[in-house]
Amino acid sequence: VDCGDSNDFSFTTGSSDLPFSVSFWVKLNSTSGVDAFVSKDAGGSNREWTIGTFTNQRRVRFFLKNQGGNSQQSIEGNTKLTIGQWNNVVCTYDGRGGSTAYQGLNIYIDGVLTSVSATVNQTYSHMSNTSSPLAIGSYSSSSYLQGGMDEVAVFNSELSASDVTTIYNGGVPNDISALNPLSWWRCGDGDTSP
């Protein structure tokens, strides 16, 4: 889903990063290939941030791109997503920027902060505001999710652990409007489960 470009989804002042968070429910249908969840990354020099799985291990990776290019800061969680089962994923960033930006990234799976299995700590100062659209289920205009997504929300703040617990809600999606998402795509349903 191409949600278009908006300055609201570029978490930078032009010289430093700003905090943000992304929440969604995902159900993977396959163990192979790249599964992109949510991104503002069209490739080339039009890159900001991406959340997805990039190996057959089904571990969530969250990365930030330096000034629109390829150099990055990222973390990959230890927790594997379960094929054919809905999982809630929340990724948060404290906006610290600089050479330790990866230390400000967190990944929660089903309400629990996952430990980190890998990091990438390349040259980094801050993201740039590019013309890349916000995309749900794709990355760099070529890699697409093999599965389903629901309840995608973007926040201009670093969600707390208690916010994440509220979103997970014991495995039942609920009304998260009190958390003030910038945008929230219900994906066309009003169900109480994804």
N, CA and C atoms as an extended XYZ file, in Angstrom:
582
Properties=species:S:1:pos:R:3:atomname:S:1:resname:S:1:resid:I:1 pbc="F F F"
N         0.846       -1.166        0.000 N   VAL     1
C         0.000        0.000        0.000 CA  VAL     1
C         0.891        1.228        0.000 C   VAL     1
N         0.734        2.089       -0.978 N   ASP     2
C         1.472        3.338       -1.071 CA  ASP     2
C         0.646        4.414       -0.375 C   ASP     2
N         1.135        4.916        0.756 N   CYS     3
C         0.415        5.927        1.536 CA  CYS     3
C         0.829        7.339        1.167 C   CYS     3
N         1.719        7.474        0.168 N   GLY     4
C         2.173        8.790       -0.258 CA  GLY     4
C         3.246        9.356        0.646 C   GLY     4
N         3.867       10.428        0.179 N   ASP     5
C         4.911       11.104        0.944 CA  ASP     5
C         4.273       12.186        1.801 C   ASP     5
N         4.749       12.312        3.015 N   SER     6
C         4.314       13.379        3.911 CA  SER     6
C         5.457       13.712        4.850 C   SER     6
N         5.657       14.998        5.116 N   ASN     7
C         6.672       15.406        6.081 CA  ASN     7
C         6.397       14.819        7.461 C   ASN     7
N         5.130       14.464        7.735 N   ASP     8
C         4.773       13.888        9.030 CA  ASP     8
C         5.510       12.581        9.314 C   ASP     8
N         5.913       11.861        8.254 N   PHE     9
C         6.549       10.565        8.426 CA  PHE     9
C         8.072       10.624        8.271 C   PHE     9
N         8.624       11.840        8.165 N   SER    10
C        10.074       12.055        8.102 CA  SER    10
C        10.506       12.607        9.459 C   SER    10
N        11.141       11.769       10.247 N   PHE    11
C        11.421       12.116       11.632 CA  PHE    11
C        12.816       12.718       11.773 C   PHE    11
N        12.929       13.934       11.209 N   THR    12
C        14.185       14.662       11.223 CA  THR    12
C        13.913       16.154       11.203 C   THR    12
N        14.837       16.917       11.782 N   THR    13
C        14.767       18.378       11.701 CA  THR    13
C        15.565       18.878       10.494 C   THR    13
N        16.266       17.984        9.826 N   GLY    14
C        17.192       18.343        8.760 CA  GLY    14
C        18.630       18.288        9.235 C   GLY    14
N        18.825       18.344       10.563 N   SER    15
C        20.174       18.235       11.118 CA  SER    15
C        20.245       17.259       12.290 C   SER    15
N        19.091       16.761       12.728 N   SER    16
C        19.060       15.760       13.795 CA  SER    16
C        17.779       14.936       13.665 C   SER    16
N        17.768       13.780       14.314 N   ASP    17
C        16.602       12.908       14.286 CA  ASP    17
C        15.583       13.316       15.341 C   ASP    17
N        14.362       12.825       15.152 N   LEU    18
C        13.270       13.010       16.102 CA  LEU    18
C        12.742       11.632       16.506 C   LEU    18
N        12.174       11.492       17.701 N   PRO    19
C        11.639       10.192       18.101 CA  PRO    19
C        10.395        9.807       17.299 C   PRO    19
N        10.215        8.494       17.109 N   PHE    20
C         8.995        7.983       16.477 CA  PHE    20
C         8.820        6.514       16.823 C   PHE    20
N         7.606        6.008       16.551 N   SER    21
C         7.274        4.606       16.790 CA  SER    21
C         6.325        4.133       15.708 C   SER    21
N         6.346        2.832       15.446 N   VAL    22
C         5.450        2.213       14.466 CA  VAL    22
C         4.910        0.938       15.100 C   VAL    22
N         3.603        0.736       14.977 N   SER    23
C         2.950       -0.449       15.521 CA  SER    23
C         2.116       -1.108       14.435 C   SER    23
N         2.052       -2.449       14.451 N   PHE    24
C         1.219       -3.171       13.492 CA  PHE    24
C         1.067       -4.616       13.922 C   PHE    24
N         0.076       -5.281       13.327 N   TRP    25
C        -0.117       -6.724       13.452 CA  TRP    25
C         0.260       -7.326       12.111 C   TRP    25
N         0.980       -8.461       12.130 N   VAL    26
C         1.420       -9.095       10.884 CA  VAL    26
C         1.264      -10.605       10.996 C   VAL    26
N         0.896      -11.224        9.888 N   LYS    27
C         0.841      -12.691        9.795 CA  LYS    27
C         1.631      -13.097        8.562 C   LYS    27
N         2.772      -13.763        8.768 N   LEU    28
C         3.612      -14.217        7.658 CA  LEU    28
C         3.074      -15.520        7.080 C   LEU    28
N         3.170      -15.641        5.747 N   ASN    29
C         2.727      -16.855        5.058 CA  ASN    29
C         3.891      -17.709        4.569 C   ASN    29
N         5.126      -17.197        4.681 N   SER    30
C         6.269      -17.899        4.104 CA  SER    30
C         7.517      -17.641        4.925 C   SER    30
N         8.472      -18.558        4.845 N   THR    31
C         9.751      -18.365        5.538 CA  THR    31
C        10.829      -17.841        4.609 C   THR    31
N        10.524      -17.700        3.327 N   SER    32
C        11.586      -17.330        2.378 CA  SER    32
C        11.494      -15.871        1.966 C   SER    32
N        12.651      -15.315        1.639 N   GLY    33
C        12.704      -13.976        1.074 CA  GLY    33
C        12.593      -12.863        2.092 C   GLY    33
N        12.492      -11.641        1.557 N   VAL    34
C        12.359      -10.434        2.353 CA  VAL    34
C        10.882      -10.166        2.583 C   VAL    34
N        10.509       -9.890        3.811 N   ASP    35
C         9.147       -9.486        4.130 CA  ASP    35
C         9.199       -8.076        4.682 C   ASP    35
N         8.797       -7.112        3.868 N   ALA    36
C         8.790       -5.716        4.292 CA  ALA    36
C         7.466       -5.404        4.966 C   ALA    36
N         7.521       -4.736        6.095 N   PHE    37
C         6.311       -4.420        6.848 CA  PHE    37
C         5.898       -2.966        6.625 C   PHE    37
N         6.698       -2.044        7.109 N   VAL    38
C         6.411       -0.616        6.948 CA  VAL    38
C         7.733        0.073        6.642 C   VAL    38
N         7.718        0.979        5.658 N   SER    39
C         8.963        1.652        5.305 CA  SER    39
C         8.716        3.039        4.732 C   SER    39
N         9.745        3.846        4.820 N   LYS    40
C         9.828        5.105        4.089 CA  LYS    40
C        11.181        5.041        3.395 C   LYS    40
N        11.217        4.214        2.369 N   ASP    41
C        12.473        3.845        1.724 CA  ASP    41
C        12.188        3.407        0.290 C   ASP    41
N        12.528        4.256       -0.663 N   ALA    42
C        12.317        3.940       -2.081 CA  ALA    42
C        13.625        3.572       -2.771 C   ALA    42
N        14.691        3.364       -2.011 N   GLY    43
C        15.971        2.982       -2.590 CA  GLY    43
C        16.767        4.180       -3.083 C   GLY    43
N        17.962        3.880       -3.610 N   GLY    44
C        18.835        4.945       -4.119 CA  GLY    44
C        19.201        5.935       -3.031 C   GLY    44
N        18.959        7.225       -3.292 N   SER    45
C        19.233        8.267       -2.301 CA  SER    45
C        17.927        8.763       -1.675 C   SER    45
N        16.934        7.893       -1.690 N   ASN    46
C        15.590        8.233       -1.236 CA  ASN    46
C        15.175        7.318       -0.082 C   ASN    46
N        16.048        7.245        0.942 N   ARG    47
C        15.869        6.273        2.014 CA  ARG    47
C        15.818        6.969        3.373 C   ARG    47
N        14.897        6.485        4.247 N   GLU    48
C        14.790        7.042        5.599 CA  GLU    48
C        14.804        5.932        6.652 C   GLU    48
N        13.764        5.085        6.680 N   TRP    49
C        13.680        4.023        7.689 CA  TRP    49
C        12.833        2.875        7.152 C   TRP    49
N        13.071        1.673        7.704 N   THR    50
C        12.351        0.472        7.281 CA  THR    50
C        12.251       -0.518        8.435 C   THR    50
N        11.137       -1.261        8.452 N   ILE    51
C        10.937       -2.372        9.384 CA  ILE    51
C        10.544       -3.587        8.554 C   ILE    51
N        11.230       -4.722        8.757 N   GLY    52
C        10.896       -5.938        8.018 CA  GLY    52
C        11.739       -7.099        8.482 C   GLY    52
N        11.625       -8.221        7.776 N   THR    53
C        12.520       -9.352        7.988 CA  THR    53
C        13.351       -9.481        6.719 C   THR    53
N        14.628       -9.733        6.873 N   PHE    54
C        15.524       -9.741        5.722 CA  PHE    54
C        16.308      -11.035        5.584 C   PHE    54
N        15.939      -12.044        6.382 N   THR    55
C        16.531      -13.374        6.278 CA  THR    55
C        15.417      -14.393        6.491 C   THR    55
N        15.716      -15.646        6.276 N   ASN    56
C        14.736      -16.702        6.510 CA  ASN    56
C        14.507      -16.975        7.996 C   ASN    56
N        15.201      -16.232        8.849 N   GLN    57
C        15.082      -16.431       10.300 CA  GLN    57
C        13.804      -15.813       10.879 C   GLN    57
N        13.112      -14.968       10.119 N   ARG    58
C        11.855      -14.327       10.541 CA  ARG    58
C        12.045      -13.411       11.750 C   ARG    58
N        13.249      -12.845       11.889 N   ARG    59
C        13.518      -11.887       12.956 CA  ARG    59
C        13.309      -10.476       12.412 C   ARG    59
N        12.678       -9.639       13.206 N   VAL    60
C        12.380       -8.273       12.774 CA  VAL    60
C        13.640       -7.423       12.830 C   VAL    60
N        13.866       -6.672       11.750 N   ARG    61
C        14.980       -5.717       11.674 CA  ARG    61
C        14.390       -4.316       11.525 C   ARG    61
N        14.970       -3.364       12.230 N   PHE    62
C        14.541       -1.965       12.210 CA  PHE    62
C        15.772       -1.147       11.876 C   PHE    62
N        15.730       -0.416       10.734 N   PHE    63
C        16.904        0.374       10.388 CA  PHE    63
C        16.583        1.795        9.978 C   PHE    63
N        17.586        2.656       10.205 N   LEU    64
C        17.565        4.066        9.847 CA  LEU    64
C        18.667        4.286        8.824 C   LEU    64
N        18.400        5.103        7.799 N   LYS    65
C        19.392        5.373        6.760 CA  LYS    65
C        19.959        6.784        6.916 C   LYS    65
N        21.268        6.894        6.827 N   ASN    66
C        21.963        8.165        6.990 CA  ASN    66
C        21.739        9.084        5.794 C   ASN    66
N        21.122       10.220        6.023 N   GLN    67
C        20.961       11.290        5.037 CA  GLN    67
C        20.517       10.790        3.663 C   GLN    67
N        19.568        9.871        3.644 N   GLY    68
C        18.981        9.389        2.407 CA  GLY    68
C        19.742        8.297        1.692 C   GLY    68
N        20.927        7.918        2.193 N   GLY    69
C        21.772        6.962        1.486 CA  GLY    69
C        21.744        5.562        2.065 C   GLY    69
N        22.831        4.816        1.842 N   ASN    70
C        22.890        3.409        2.221 CA  ASN    70
C        23.473        3.142        3.604 C   ASN    70
N        24.283        4.060        4.127 N   SER    71
C        24.870        3.855        5.449 CA  SER    71
C        23.749        3.823        6.486 C   SER    71
N        23.854        2.887        7.434 N   GLN    72
C        22.723        2.703        8.343 CA  GLN    72
C        23.119        2.411        9.777 C   GLN    72
N        22.114        2.557       10.639 N   GLN    73
C        22.128        2.093       12.023 CA  GLN    73
C        20.930        1.166       12.121 C   GLN    73
N        21.112       -0.036       12.671 N   SER    74
C        19.984       -0.956       12.748 CA  SER    74
C        20.149       -1.952       13.881 C   SER    74
N        19.006       -2.550       14.249 N   ILE    75
C        19.003       -3.681       15.174 CA  ILE    75
C        18.122       -4.768       14.579 C   ILE    75
N        18.430       -6.003       14.955 N   GLU    76
C        17.591       -7.142       14.594 CA  GLU    76
C        17.294       -7.890       15.889 C   GLU    76
N        16.014       -8.165       16.128 N   GLY    77
C        15.613       -8.837       17.361 CA  GLY    77
C        15.880      -10.327       17.330 C   GLY    77
N        15.927      -10.940       18.503 N   ASN    78
C        16.114      -12.387       18.625 CA  ASN    78
C        14.831      -13.173       18.414 C   ASN    78
N        13.689      -12.579       18.716 N   THR    79
C        12.419      -13.289       18.669 CA  THR    79
C        11.971      -13.525       17.233 C   THR    79
N        11.648      -14.775       16.908 N   LYS    80
C        11.175      -15.107       15.560 CA  LYS    80
C         9.658      -14.968       15.487 C   LYS    80
N         9.176      -14.406       14.380 N   LEU    81
C         7.745      -14.360       14.129 CA  LEU    81
C         7.276      -15.752       13.739 C   LEU    81
N         6.043      -16.079       14.084 N   THR    82
C         5.492      -17.407       13.820 CA  THR    82
C         4.721      -17.400       12.512 C   THR    82
N         5.077      -18.294       11.588 N   ILE    83
C         4.382      -18.407       10.315 CA  ILE    83
C         2.918      -18.795       10.554 C   ILE    83
N         2.006      -18.100        9.851 N   GLY    84
C         0.588      -18.417        9.935 CA  GLY    84
C        -0.104      -17.945       11.201 C   GLY    84
N         0.578      -17.136       12.013 N   GLN    85
C        -0.001      -16.640       13.262 CA  GLN    85
C         0.158      -15.121       13.309 C   GLN    85
N        -0.852      -14.423       13.826 N   TRP    86
C        -0.754      -12.980       13.983 CA  TRP    86
C         0.200      -12.645       15.115 C   TRP    86
N         1.138      -11.732       14.848 N   ASN    87
C         2.046      -11.193       15.858 CA  ASN    87
C         1.899       -9.681       15.867 C   ASN    87
N         1.969       -9.092       17.053 N   ASN    88
C         2.002       -7.636       17.170 CA  ASN    88
C         3.450       -7.192       17.244 C   ASN    88
N         3.817       -6.210       16.422 N   VAL    89
C         5.176       -5.669       16.397 CA  VAL    89
C         5.097       -4.173       16.676 C   VAL    89
N         5.909       -3.706       17.607 N   VAL    90
C         6.046       -2.272       17.861 CA  VAL    90
C         7.534       -1.951       17.849 C   VAL    90
N         7.912       -0.978       17.024 N   CYS    91
C         9.294       -0.516       16.961 CA  CYS    91
C         9.338        0.932       17.429 C   CYS    91
N        10.284        1.245       18.311 N   THR    92
C        10.404        2.600       18.842 CA  THR    92
C        11.824        3.125       18.640 C   THR    92
N        11.919        4.447       18.530 N   TYR    93
C        13.227        5.111       18.398 CA  TYR    93
C        13.189        6.375       19.235 C   TYR    93
N        14.247        6.589       20.022 N   ASP    94
C        14.278        7.749       20.915 CA  ASP    94
C        14.774        9.031       20.254 C   ASP    94
N        15.222        8.949       18.987 N   GLY    95
C        15.614       10.140       18.240 CA  GLY    95
C        17.005       10.668       18.529 C   GLY    95
N        17.845        9.868       19.171 N   ARG    96
C        19.164       10.362       19.591 CA  ARG    96
C        20.101       10.703       18.434 C   ARG    96
N        19.977       10.014       17.288 N   GLY    97
C        20.857       10.284       16.149 CA  GLY    97
C        22.315        9.971       16.456 C   GLY    97
N        23.185       10.323       15.528 N   GLY    98
C        24.614       10.159       15.724 CA  GLY    98
C        25.089        8.726       15.670 C   GLY    98
N        26.321        8.521       16.107 N   SER    99
C        26.994        7.233       15.961 CA  SER    99
C        26.442        6.132       16.856 C   SER    99
N        25.568        6.473       17.799 N   THR   100
C        24.955        5.460       18.658 CA  THR   100
C        23.437        5.395       18.450 C   THR   100
N        22.952        5.822       17.313 N   ALA   101
C        21.506        5.831       17.055 CA  ALA   101
C        20.898        4.446       17.250 C   ALA   101
N        21.633        3.388       16.867 N   TYR   102
C        21.108        2.028       17.005 CA  TYR   102
C        20.764        1.695       18.453 C   TYR   102
N        21.443        2.327       19.406 N   GLN   103
C        21.168        2.066       20.820 CA  GLN   103
C        19.839        2.670       21.271 C   GLN   103
N        19.257        3.531       20.457 N   GLY   104
C        17.965        4.125       20.769 CA  GLY   104
C        16.799        3.413       20.110 C   GLY   104
N        17.084        2.298       19.401 N   LEU   105
C        16.051        1.520       18.722 CA  LEU   105
C        15.595        0.359       19.611 C   LEU   105
N        14.286        0.077       19.591 N   ASN   106
C        13.725       -1.067       20.325 CA  ASN   106
C        12.709       -1.780       19.449 C   ASN   106
N        12.598       -3.095       19.637 N   ILE   107
C        11.592       -3.917       18.960 CA  ILE   107
C        10.844       -4.721       20.010 C   ILE   107
N         9.526       -4.601       19.998 N   TYR   108
C         8.659       -5.383       20.886 CA  TYR   108
C         7.860       -6.366       20.033 C   TYR   108
N         7.802       -7.617       20.447 N   ILE   109
C         6.985       -8.638       19.788 CA  ILE   109
C         5.944       -9.124       20.798 C   ILE   109
N         4.691       -9.011       20.426 N   ASP   110
C         3.587       -9.423       21.300 CA  ASP   110
C         3.723       -8.851       22.707 C   ASP   110
N         4.042       -7.559       22.766 N   GLY   111
C         4.101       -6.833       24.025 CA  GLY   111
C         5.379       -6.958       24.813 C   GLY   111
N         6.338       -7.750       24.331 N   VAL   112
C         7.577       -8.005       25.076 CA  VAL   112
C         8.773       -7.445       24.311 C   VAL   112
N         9.626       -6.683       25.018 N   LEU   113
C        10.852       -6.155       24.422 CA  LEU   113
C        11.758       -7.320       24.064 C   LEU   113
N        12.139       -7.421       22.789 N   THR   114
C        13.007       -8.516       22.367 CA  THR   114
C        14.476       -8.136       22.561 C   THR   114
N        15.280       -9.120       22.901 N   SER   115
C        16.722       -8.878       22.952 CA  SER   115
C        17.233       -8.745       21.523 C   SER   115
N        18.411       -8.184       21.382 N   VAL   116
C        18.974       -7.895       20.060 CA  VAL   116
C        19.955       -8.982       19.660 C   VAL   116
N        19.768       -9.533       18.439 N   SER   117
C        20.680      -10.570       17.955 CA  SER   117
C        21.791       -9.994       17.102 C   SER   117
N        21.560       -8.827       16.486 N   ALA   118
C        22.576       -8.224       15.623 CA  ALA   118
C        22.344       -6.724       15.542 C   ALA   118
N        23.444       -5.988       15.360 N   THR   119
C        23.361       -4.545       15.141 CA  THR   119
C        24.241       -4.175       13.957 C   THR   119
N        23.907       -3.062       13.316 N   VAL   120
C        24.781       -2.462       12.307 CA  VAL   120
C        25.007       -1.033       12.757 C   VAL   120
N        26.269       -0.668       12.866 N   ASN   121
C        26.640        0.645       13.384 CA  ASN   121
C        27.569        1.320       12.375 C   ASN   121
N        27.017        1.714       11.223 N   GLN   122
C        27.798        2.388       10.185 CA  GLN   122
C        27.785        3.897       10.419 C   GLN   122
N        28.512        4.618        9.612 N   THR   123
C        28.559        6.072        9.715 CA  THR   123
C        27.141        6.630        9.665 C   THR   123
N        26.809        7.456       10.653 N   TYR   124
C        25.438        7.954       10.735 CA  TYR   124
C        25.412        9.258       11.529 C   TYR   124
N        24.662       10.229       11.003 N   SER   125
C        24.393       11.441       11.778 CA  SER   125
C        22.892       11.609       11.989 C   SER   125
N        22.102       11.537       10.879 N   HIS   126
C        20.655       11.706       10.994 CA  HIS   126
C        19.993       11.299        9.680 C   HIS   126
N        18.688       11.083        9.748 N   MET   127
C        17.917       10.809        8.540 CA  MET   127
C        17.688       12.120        7.782 C   MET   127
N        17.324       11.997        6.508 N   SER   128
C        16.921       13.154        5.711 CA  SER   128
C        15.450       13.030        5.368 C   SER   128
N        14.817       14.164        5.124 N   ASN   129
C        13.430       14.183        4.662 CA  ASN   129
C        13.462       13.990        3.152 C   ASN   129
N        13.101       12.803        2.695 N   THR   130
C        13.144       12.475        1.270 CA  THR   130
C        11.722       12.486        0.695 C   THR   130
N        11.618       12.204       -0.582 N   SER   131
C        10.303       12.131       -1.231 CA  SER   131
C         9.753       10.707       -1.266 C   SER   131
N        10.399        9.792       -0.564 N   SER   132
C         9.926        8.411       -0.521 CA  SER   132
C         8.545        8.350        0.118 C   SER   132
N         7.627        7.568       -0.458 N   PRO   133
C         6.313        7.409        0.173 CA  PRO   133
C         6.399        6.482        1.376 C   PRO   133
N         5.481        6.644        2.295 N   LEU   134
C         5.308        5.655        3.351 CA  LEU   134
C         4.628        4.454        2.712 C   LEU   134
N         5.200        3.273        2.891 N   ALA   135
C         4.654        2.064        2.272 CA  ALA   135
C         4.335        1.030        3.341 C   ALA   135
N         3.191        0.378        3.186 N   ILE   136
C         2.798       -0.727        4.045 CA  ILE   136
C         2.901       -2.002        3.212 C   ILE   136
N         3.734       -2.946        3.666 N   GLY   137
C         3.892       -4.213        2.966 CA  GLY   137
C         4.890       -4.189        1.831 C   GLY   137
N         5.722       -3.139        1.746 N   SER   138
C         6.771       -3.123        0.717 CA  SER   138
C         7.961       -2.303        1.195 C   SER   138
N         9.070       -2.524        0.494 N   TYR   139
C        10.338       -1.884        0.829 CA  TYR   139
C        11.093       -1.630       -0.464 C   TYR   139
N        11.570       -0.435       -0.634 N   SER   140
C        12.376       -0.072       -1.796 CA  SER   140
C        11.677       -0.393       -3.112 C   SER   140
N        10.361       -0.291       -3.106 N   SER   141
C         9.522       -0.465       -4.297 CA  SER   141
C         9.711       -1.797       -5.001 C   SER   141
N        10.239       -2.803       -4.301 N   SER   142
C        10.451       -4.081       -4.980 CA  SER   142
C        10.235       -5.306       -4.101 C   SER   142
N        10.406       -5.193       -2.808 N   SER   143
C        10.241       -6.337       -1.913 CA  SER   143
C         8.895       -6.218       -1.223 C   SER   143
N         8.102       -7.279       -1.302 N   TYR   144
C         6.736       -7.220       -0.806 CA  TYR   144
C         6.473       -8.287        0.248 C   TYR   144
N         5.599       -7.952        1.177 N   LEU   145
C         5.201       -8.859        2.237 CA  LEU   145
C         4.463      -10.061        1.678 C   LEU   145
N         4.825      -11.246        2.156 N   GLN   146
C         4.083      -12.470        1.868 CA  GLN   146
C         3.280      -12.795        3.112 C   GLN   146
N         2.094      -12.186        3.207 N   GLY   147
C         1.267      -12.367        4.389 CA  GLY   147
C         0.254      -11.250        4.505 C   GLY   147
N        -0.218      -10.997        5.706 N   GLY   148
C        -1.221       -9.967        5.940 CA  GLY   148
C        -0.784       -9.003        7.019 C   GLY   148
N        -1.350       -7.780        6.954 N   MET   149
C        -1.081       -6.757        7.970 CA  MET   149
C        -2.390       -6.130        8.406 C   MET   149
N        -2.397       -5.630        9.620 N   ASP   150
C        -3.586       -4.986       10.167 CA  ASP   150
C        -3.150       -3.956       11.201 C   ASP   150
N        -4.033       -2.988       11.461 N   GLU   151
C        -3.859       -2.031       12.557 CA  GLU   151
C        -2.478       -1.349       12.524 C   GLU   151
N        -2.085       -0.815       11.375 N   VAL   152
C        -0.787       -0.139       11.232 CA  VAL   152
C        -0.913        1.283       11.770 C   VAL   152
N        -0.032        1.665       12.680 N   ALA   153
C        -0.072        3.006       13.273 CA  ALA   153
C         1.339        3.585       13.349 C   ALA   153
N         1.437        4.891       13.103 N   VAL   154
C         2.701        5.616       13.186 CA  VAL   154
C         2.527        6.735       14.208 C   VAL   154
N         3.525        6.893       15.073 N   PHE   155
C         3.494        7.873       16.157 CA  PHE   155
C         4.716        8.784       16.065 C   PHE   155
N         4.567       10.061       16.442 N   ASN   156
C         5.708       10.972       16.455 CA  ASN   156
C         6.291       11.091       17.863 C   ASN   156
N         6.367        9.952       18.541 N   SER   157
C         6.933        9.875       19.881 CA  SER   157
C         7.505        8.477       20.083 C   SER   157
N         8.359        8.358       21.094 N   GLU   158
C         8.848        7.040       21.482 CA  GLU   158
C         7.840        6.450       22.462 C   GLU   158
N         7.119        5.416       22.046 N   LEU   159
C         6.146        4.784       22.930 CA  LEU   159
C         6.850        4.131       24.113 C   LEU   159
N         6.192        4.146       25.255 N   SER   160
C         6.735        3.504       26.454 CA  SER   160
C         6.355        2.022       26.461 C   SER   160
N         6.973        1.274       27.363 N   ALA   161
C         6.639       -0.146       27.504 CA  ALA   161
C         5.162       -0.312       27.879 C   ALA   161
N         4.622        0.582       28.701 N   SER   162
C         3.204        0.473       29.060 CA  SER   162
C         2.308        0.801       27.872 C   SER   162
N         2.740        1.725       26.990 N   ASP   163
C         1.991        1.984       25.753 CA  ASP   163
C         1.939        0.728       24.894 C   ASP   163
N         3.065        0.033       24.810 N   VAL   164
C         3.140       -1.193       24.014 CA  VAL   164
C         2.201       -2.250       24.588 C   VAL   164
N         2.153       -2.365       25.911 N   THR   165
C         1.236       -3.299       26.557 CA  THR   165
C        -0.215       -2.952       26.210 C   THR   165
N        -0.536       -1.676       26.201 N   THR   166
C        -1.878       -1.225       25.834 CA  THR   166
C        -2.205       -1.626       24.400 C   THR   166
N        -1.268       -1.444       23.497 N   ILE   167
C        -1.488       -1.800       22.086 CA  ILE   167
C        -1.683       -3.307       21.937 C   ILE   167
N        -0.824       -4.091       22.582 N   TYR   168
C        -0.921       -5.548       22.469 CA  TYR   168
C        -2.231       -6.061       23.069 C   TYR   168
N        -2.617       -5.525       24.216 N   ASN   169
C        -3.922       -5.816       24.826 CA  ASN   169
C        -4.193       -7.316       24.961 C   ASN   169
N        -3.191       -8.063       25.394 N   GLY   170
C        -3.371       -9.497       25.587 CA  GLY   170
C        -3.623      -10.265       24.301 C   GLY   170
N        -3.241       -9.687       23.176 N   GLY   171
C        -3.409      -10.356       21.883 CA  GLY   171
C        -4.675       -9.986       21.143 C   GLY   171
N        -5.409       -8.976       21.630 N   VAL   172
C        -6.650       -8.542       20.985 CA  VAL   172
C        -6.531       -7.059       20.628 C   VAL   172
N        -6.461       -6.727       19.336 N   PRO   173
C        -6.359       -5.309       18.957 CA  PRO   173
C        -7.516       -4.503       19.546 C   PRO   173
N        -7.203       -3.264       19.938 N   ASN   174
C        -8.218       -2.406       20.542 CA  ASN   174
C        -8.074       -0.974       20.045 C   ASN   174
N        -8.856       -0.093       20.571 N   ASP   175
C        -8.823        1.318       20.198 CA  ASP   175
C        -7.570        1.952       20.801 C   ASP   175
N        -6.671        2.428       19.949 N   ILE   176
C        -5.428        3.037       20.429 CA  ILE   176
C        -5.421        4.552       20.227 C   ILE   176
N        -6.570        5.136       19.949 N   SER   177
C        -6.629        6.573       19.667 CA  SER   177
C        -6.128        7.415       20.843 C   SER   177
N        -6.239        6.930       22.090 N   ALA   178
C        -5.749        7.677       23.250 CA  ALA   178
C        -4.226        7.838       23.227 C   ALA   178
N        -3.525        7.028       22.421 N   LEU   179
C        -2.059        7.134       22.298 CA  LEU   179
C        -1.657        8.151       21.228 C   LEU   179
N        -2.633        8.781       20.590 N   ASN   180
C        -2.412        9.856       19.622 CA  ASN   180
C        -1.531        9.478       18.427 C   ASN   180
N        -1.894        8.430       17.688 N   PRO   181
C        -1.103        8.119       16.488 CA  PRO   181
C        -1.221        9.235       15.450 C   PRO   181
N        -0.137        9.475       14.715 N   LEU   182
C        -0.182       10.417       13.586 CA  LEU   182
C        -1.149        9.897       12.534 C   LEU   182
N        -1.015        8.615       12.240 N   SER   183
C        -1.908        7.931       11.306 CA  SER   183
C        -2.140        6.532       11.822 C   SER   183
N        -3.341        6.017       11.508 N   TRP   184
C        -3.707        4.682       11.974 CA  TRP   184
C        -4.591        4.064       10.905 C   TRP   184
N        -4.066        3.025       10.268 N   TRP   185
C        -4.783        2.333        9.210 CA  TRP   185
C        -5.402        1.073        9.796 C   TRP   185
N        -6.726        1.056        9.927 N   ARG   186
C        -7.433       -0.095       10.491 CA  ARG   186
C        -7.518       -1.235        9.480 C   ARG   186
N        -7.162       -0.963        8.255 N   CYS   187
C        -7.155       -1.958        7.160 CA  CYS   187
C        -8.558       -2.460        6.840 C   CYS   187
N        -9.531       -1.559        6.992 N   GLY   188
C       -10.860       -1.814        6.492 CA  GLY   188
C       -11.774       -2.649        7.344 C   GLY   188
N       -11.338       -3.018        8.541 N   ASP   189
C       -12.233       -3.824        9.363 CA  ASP   189
C       -12.487       -3.160       10.700 C   ASP   189
N       -13.508       -3.560       11.341 N   GLY   190
C       -13.809       -3.073       12.677 CA  GLY   190
C       -13.814       -4.218       13.670 C   GLY   190
N       -13.148       -5.304       13.317 N   ASP   191
C       -13.139       -6.502       14.146 CA  ASP   191
C       -12.363       -6.279       15.435 C   ASP   191
N       -12.552       -7.178       16.378 N   THR   192
C       -11.805       -7.125       17.630 CA  THR   192
C       -10.579       -8.016       17.590 C   THR   192
N       -10.345       -8.681       16.453 N   SER   193
C        -9.108       -9.464       16.285 CA  SER   193
C        -8.584       -9.202       14.887 C   SER   193
N        -7.289       -9.297       14.689 N   PRO   194
C        -6.716       -8.965       13.370 CA  PRO   194
C        -7.125       -9.953       12.295 C   PRO   194
